[in-house]
Amino acid sequence: MEPLRIADVEFKSRLFLGTGKFSSREALRAAVAASETELVTVALTRVDFADREDDIISALAGSKVRVMLNTSGARDA
């Protein structure tokens, strides 16, 4: 199967993983590692800019995934 190309980015995996259903940051990290996904979607409402220690983005730190923000459910900018 040919790699998936979006703009100038080439993905070997066509599996994109969402972060919405994981019970913990550790479960999310384990799923990202096990799935070997290269792109993770994150709901903008789950990003806590005030608390960087508990932020969902920090849970993905160190992994080599790209993060795509999803604005679904966001009521304002």
C-alpha positions as protocol buffer text, in pm:
chain_id: "A"
residue {
  index: 1
  type: MET
  ca { x: 0 y: 0 z: 0 }
}
residue {
  index: 2
  type: GLU
  ca { x: 124 y: 345 z: -86 }
}
residue {
  index: 3
  type: PRO
  ca { x: 192 y: 587 z: 198 }
}
residue {
  index: 4
  type: LEU
  ca { x: -78 y: 847 z: 267 }
}
residue {
  index: 5
  type: ARG
  ca { x: 30 y: 1199 z: 176 }
}
residue {
  index: 6
  type: ILE
  ca { x: -143 y: 1504 z: 320 }
}
residue {
  index: 7
  type: ALA
  ca { x: 13 y: 1830 z: 199 }
}
residue {
  index: 8
  type: ASP
  ca { x: 388 y: 1776 z: 243 }
}
residue {
  index: 9
  type: VAL
  ca { x: 356 y: 1509 z: 515 }
}
residue {
  index: 10
  type: GLU
  ca { x: 379 y: 1139 z: 437 }
}
residue {
  index: 11
  type: PHE
  ca { x: 218 y: 886 z: 672 }
}
residue {
  index: 12
  type: LYS
  ca { x: 306 y: 518 z: 667 }
}
residue {
  index: 13
  type: SER
  ca { x: 5 y: 436 z: 885 }
}
residue {
  index: 14
  type: ARG
  ca { x: -349 y: 526 z: 788 }
}
residue {
  index: 15
  type: LEU
  ca { x: -470 y: 482 z: 1144 }
}
residue {
  index: 16
  type: PHE
  ca { x: -552 y: 810 z: 1316 }
}
residue {
  index: 17
  type: LEU
  ca { x: -624 y: 788 z: 1688 }
}
residue {
  index: 18
  type: GLY
  ca { x: -857 y: 1015 z: 1886 }
}
residue {
  index: 19
  type: THR
  ca { x: -791 y: 1095 z: 2252 }
}
residue {
  index: 20
  type: GLY
  ca { x: -1149 y: 1130 z: 2374 }
}
residue {
  index: 21
  type: LYS
  ca { x: -1218 y: 789 z: 2525 }
}
residue {
  index: 22
  type: PHE
  ca { x: -908 y: 712 z: 2728 }
}
residue {
  index: 23
  type: SER
  ca { x: -948 y: 678 z: 3103 }
}
residue {
  index: 24
  type: SER
  ca { x: -600 y: 809 z: 3180 }
}
residue {
  index: 25
  type: ARG
  ca { x: -294 y: 968 z: 3025 }
}
residue {
  index: 26
  type: GLU
  ca { x: -108 y: 640 z: 3076 }
}
residue {
  index: 27
  type: ALA
  ca { x: -375 y: 448 z: 2879 }
}
residue {
  index: 28
  type: LEU
  ca { x: -346 y: 704 z: 2600 }
}
residue {
  index: 29
  type: ARG
  ca { x: 33 y: 671 z: 2589 }
}
residue {
  index: 30
  type: ALA
  ca { x: 8 y: 291 z: 2579 }
}
residue {
  index: 31
  type: ALA
  ca { x: -248 y: 299 z: 2297 }
}
residue {
  index: 32
  type: VAL
  ca { x: -38 y: 539 z: 2090 }
}
residue {
  index: 33
  type: ALA
  ca { x: 266 y: 316 z: 2132 }
}
residue {
  index: 34
  type: ALA
  ca { x: 79 y: -9 z: 2062 }
}
residue {
  index: 35
  type: SER
  ca { x: -107 y: 124 z: 1757 }
}
residue {
  index: 36
  type: GLU
  ca { x: 201 y: 282 z: 1598 }
}
residue {
  index: 37
  type: THR
  ca { x: -21 y: 564 z: 1477 }
}
residue {
  index: 38
  type: GLU
  ca { x: 145 y: 875 z: 1341 }
}
residue {
  index: 39
  type: LEU
  ca { x: -141 y: 1121 z: 1395 }
}
residue {
  index: 40
  type: VAL
  ca { x: -354 y: 1182 z: 1704 }
}
residue {
  index: 41
  type: THR
  ca { x: -659 y: 1408 z: 1712 }
}
residue {
  index: 42
  type: VAL
  ca { x: -722 y: 1610 z: 2027 }
}
residue {
  index: 43
  type: ALA
  ca { x: -1041 y: 1799 z: 2108 }
}
residue {
  index: 44
  type: LEU
  ca { x: -955 y: 2162 z: 2169 }
}
residue {
  index: 45
  type: THR
  ca { x: -1175 y: 2156 z: 2479 }
}
residue {
  index: 46
  type: ARG
  ca { x: -938 y: 1897 z: 2635 }
}
residue {
  index: 47
  type: VAL
  ca { x: -632 y: 2122 z: 2605 }
}
residue {
  index: 48
  type: ASP
  ca { x: -571 y: 2301 z: 2935 }
}
residue {
  index: 49
  type: PHE
  ca { x: -339 y: 2591 z: 2866 }
}
residue {
  index: 50
  type: ALA
  ca { x: -345 y: 2692 z: 3234 }
}
residue {
  index: 51
  type: ASP
  ca { x: -219 y: 2357 z: 3370 }
}
residue {
  index: 52
  type: ARG
  ca { x: 67 y: 2230 z: 3154 }
}
residue {
  index: 53
  type: GLU
  ca { x: 132 y: 1937 z: 3392 }
}
residue {
  index: 54
  type: ASP
  ca { x: -217 y: 1792 z: 3340 }
}
residue {
  index: 55
  type: ASP
  ca { x: -257 y: 1892 z: 2979 }
}
residue {
  index: 56
  type: ILE
  ca { x: -350 y: 1620 z: 2726 }
}
residue {
  index: 57
  type: ILE
  ca { x: -77 y: 1747 z: 2492 }
}
residue {
  index: 58
  type: SER
  ca { x: 189 y: 1683 z: 2756 }
}
residue {
  index: 59
  type: ALA
  ca { x: 70 y: 1322 z: 2771 }
}
residue {
  index: 60
  type: LEU
  ca { x: 188 y: 1287 z: 2412 }
}
residue {
  index: 61
  type: ALA
  ca { x: 525 y: 1452 z: 2475 }
}
residue {
  index: 62
  type: GLY
  ca { x: 812 y: 1229 z: 2375 }
}
residue {
  index: 63
  type: SER
  ca { x: 606 y: 1036 z: 2121 }
}
residue {
  index: 64
  type: LYS
  ca { x: 666 y: 1094 z: 1754 }
}
residue {
  index: 65
  type: VAL
  ca { x: 303 y: 1157 z: 1665 }
}
residue {
  index: 66
  type: ARG
  ca { x: 163 y: 1463 z: 1500 }
}
residue {
  index: 67
  type: VAL
  ca { x: -124 y: 1630 z: 1682 }
}
residue {
  index: 68
  type: MET
  ca { x: -428 y: 1763 z: 1500 }
}
residue {
  index: 69
  type: LEU
  ca { x: -663 y: 1979 z: 1704 }
}
residue {
  index: 70
  type: ASN
  ca { x: -1034 y: 1916 z: 1664 }
}
residue {
  index: 71
  type: THR
  ca { x: -1262 y: 2212 z: 1732 }
}
residue {
  index: 72
  type: SER
  ca { x: -1580 y: 2004 z: 1760 }
}
residue {
  index: 73
  type: GLY
  ca { x: -1769 y: 2098 z: 2076 }
}
residue {
  index: 74
  type: ALA
  ca { x: -1580 y: 2426 z: 2126 }
}
residue {
  index: 75
  type: ARG
  ca { x: -1825 y: 2709 z: 2184 }
}
residue {
  index: 76
  type: ASP
  ca { x: -1590 y: 3002 z: 2133 }
}
residue {
  index: 77
  type: ALA
  ca { x: -1236 y: 3087 z: 2037 }
}
